[in-house]
Amino acid sequence: MRLSMKTEYGVRAVVELAANAGRGALQSGEIARRQVIPGPFLDQVLMTLRRAGLVHSTRGPHGGHVLARSPEDIRLDEVIACLEGDGVKRGQPDATEAGDSRVLALVTEKAEQAARDVFASQTLADCLRLRRSQPQVFHGIFHAVPAKPRGA
């Protein structure tokens, strides 16, 4: 299953909004900065998410974007369906395919269904837990020095 950049940016944006849940609205420029997403493209993605009812937006100097529901209540498959629409390629086996081509198409459909099932089982809250469990990467020239054991 291949996902578009629009979907990748959309998922990153809603995860950022989930991380900010309960702290007020985030302006699109702040989301773009935090997630390194081109601002104009992010605005289009947020508009799509708003039209689908996943995000609420408020205009003005104190405006911004918030999730329409709690992070526990928004599944990844909802976000993907909103942004991909009918564009998600389904590996439906073609009745005219023969031999191993049909076998490969059937296995591909199983793999894509498994991916859809995983996306349906993951909420934005789950994504936040995964995000927090990942080690922070430092891309500088210095490396963290391991802590000395106590008493050493």
FENKAPE-V300776 format. One record per run of one state. SS is the DSSP state (H for helix, E for strand, - for the rest). FROM is the first residue (numbers start at 1). TO is the last residue. If there is no record, write none. Layout:
BEGIN
ss | from | to
SS | FROM | TO
SS | FROM | TO
END
This chain:
BEGIN
ss | from | to
- | 1 | 4
H | 5 | 19
- | 20 | 25
E | 26 | 26
- | 27 | 27
H | 28 | 35
- | 36 | 38
H | 39 | 51
- | 52 | 54
E | 55 | 58
- | 59 | 63
E | 64 | 67
- | 68 | 70
H | 71 | 73
- | 74 | 74
E | 75 | 75
H | 76 | 87
- | 88 | 98
H | 99 | 121
- | 122 | 122
E | 123 | 123
H | 124 | 133
- | 134 | 152
END
